[in-house]
Each structure stands twice: as structure tokens, then as C-alpha cells.
Amino acid sequence: MRGLDLKQDELFSYTTLEQRIPNDHPLRPLRRLVDTVLASMDRDFDGLYSRRGRASIAPERLLRASLLQVIY
């Protein structure tokens, strides 16, 4: 079962990650591009996952994390 791509804004903090990252950071435009591409693949992801069972980690999260590892 495919998990949801939920974003947790705060974790034991009063500021969000969006507030900590400068607006001109080079990864911001890349994030928008990646989110657009992953949103277009939504139907493909749905076809790969069962409707039953425990929800997995959202494939969008896994792909974003892998991309960051490749970049850094």
C-alpha cells in the first residue's frame, strides 16, 4: 500500500525548514521541478502499489532523498 507524501513542518521547533533555508538557495528551484515531475508520475506510482496492507514510505520521499544523496 502506497504511503502519503505528507510534510511535517515542525519537529520540536518553532521555525519551519522553509524559514531556515534562504529564498535564493540553489535547491529551491530544483525542488519545484522535482515536485512537478513526481506529481506527473502519481498515476504510475499508484499502479505499482497494492491497495491492501500497511502503508509504505511514499515513493516521492524516497526519490527526493535519493536525489539529494546524489547531489551531495
C-alpha contacts under 8 A as a table, 3 or more apart, distances in Angstrom:
res1	aa1	res2	aa2	distance
1	M	49	Y	5.27
1	M	50	S	4.71
1	M	51	R	5.14
1	M	52	R	5.57
1	M	53	G	5.55
1	M	54	R	5.82
1	M	55	A	4.62
1	M	56	S	5.99
2	R	45	F	7.95
2	R	46	D	7.09
2	R	49	Y	5.50
2	R	50	S	7.13
2	R	51	R	7.60
2	R	55	A	5.25
2	R	56	S	5.23
2	R	57	I	7.00
2	R	58	A	6.10
2	R	59	P	7.72
3	G	55	A	4.59
3	G	56	S	4.65
3	G	57	I	5.11
3	G	58	A	4.56
3	G	59	P	7.82
4	L	55	A	7.96
4	L	57	I	7.34
4	L	58	A	5.41
5	D	57	I	7.94
5	D	58	A	5.31
5	D	60	E	6.66
5	D	61	R	6.62
8	Q	11	L	7.26
9	D	16	T	5.43
9	D	17	L	6.90
10	E	13	S	5.71
10	E	14	Y	6.77
10	E	15	T	6.75
10	E	16	T	5.45
10	E	17	L	7.66
13	S	16	T	7.33
15	T	19	Q	6.32
15	T	20	R	7.37
16	T	19	Q	5.31
16	T	20	R	6.68
17	L	20	R	5.05
17	L	21	I	6.29
18	E	21	I	5.51
18	E	22	P	7.97
19	Q	22	P	7.38
21	I	25	H	6.89
22	P	25	H	5.38
23	N	28	R	7.29
24	D	28	R	7.33
25	H	28	R	5.81
26	P	29	P	6.55
26	P	30	L	7.21
27	L	30	L	5.02
27	L	31	R	6.01
28	R	31	R	5.14
28	R	32	R	6.53
29	P	32	R	5.18
29	P	33	L	6.32
30	L	33	L	5.08
30	L	34	V	6.09
31	R	34	V	5.09
31	R	35	D	6.00
32	R	35	D	5.16
32	R	36	T	6.23
33	L	36	T	5.18
33	L	37	V	6.33
34	V	37	V	5.12
34	V	38	L	6.07
34	V	64	R	7.66
35	D	38	L	5.13
35	D	39	A	6.00
36	T	39	A	5.14
36	T	40	S	6.37
37	V	40	S	5.19
37	V	41	M	6.55
38	L	41	M	5.02
38	L	42	D	6.52
38	L	60	E	6.38
39	A	42	D	5.26
40	S	43	R	7.51
41	M	44	D	5.23
41	M	45	F	6.34
42	D	45	F	5.20
42	D	46	D	6.28
43	R	46	D	5.08
43	R	47	G	6.40
44	D	47	G	5.27
44	D	48	L	6.67
45	F	48	L	5.24
45	F	49	Y	6.75
45	F	59	P	7.37
46	D	49	Y	5.61
47	G	50	S	7.80
50	S	53	G	7.39
57	I	61	R	7.13
57	I	62	L	7.27
58	A	61	R	5.44
58	A	62	L	6.69
59	P	62	L	5.01
59	P	63	L	6.10
60	E	63	L	5.20
60	E	64	R	6.10
61	R	64	R	5.15
61	R	65	A	6.11
62	L	65	A	5.18
62	L	66	S	6.15
63	L	66	S	5.04
63	L	67	L	6.10
64	R	67	L	5.09
64	R	68	L	6.30
65	A	68	L	5.18
65	A	69	Q	6.33
66	S	69	Q	5.08
66	S	70	V	6.30
67	L	70	V	5.10
67	L	71	I	6.22
68	L	71	I	5.07
68	L	72	Y	6.12
69	Q	72	Y	5.30
